[in-house]
Amino acid sequence: MLELDIIKQHVRLEPDEVEEDTLLDTYATAARRMVEHQTGRNLYATEGEIPTDAEGNATDEHALVLDDDLTTAMLLLIGHWYENREAVALGTIATELPMAVQALISPYRHFHFD
């Protein structure tokens, strides 16, 4: 969903450095899934990717299209995971994910009311 070039720019890797590509792709998938889980919505790269019925009406009523806020949140997650590859490191204090991630994605949350 996020282009590898923008991810590499965010983590300060040169575009021709390919050794970490698989890892970065894995982090990108995990970041997308985290945004979807935290918002309770399915994330699409463009409006054109939202599934529609025969009349052209969206069939995913809670679809969420990737925008700058969500892109930034995903890049912050990827950068955090890239720099902190273990859950806990010796000699450090365990910290939560960057606070900005929650601030960026919380306005997009869908609440289910039964």
Buried (B, 14 or more C-beta within 10 A) or exposed (E): BBEBEEBBEBBEBEEEEEEBEEEBBEBBEBBBEBBBEBBEBBBBEEEEBBEEEEEEEEEEEEBBBBEEBBBBBBBBBBBBBBEBEEEEEEEEEEEEBBEEBEEBBEEBEEEEEE
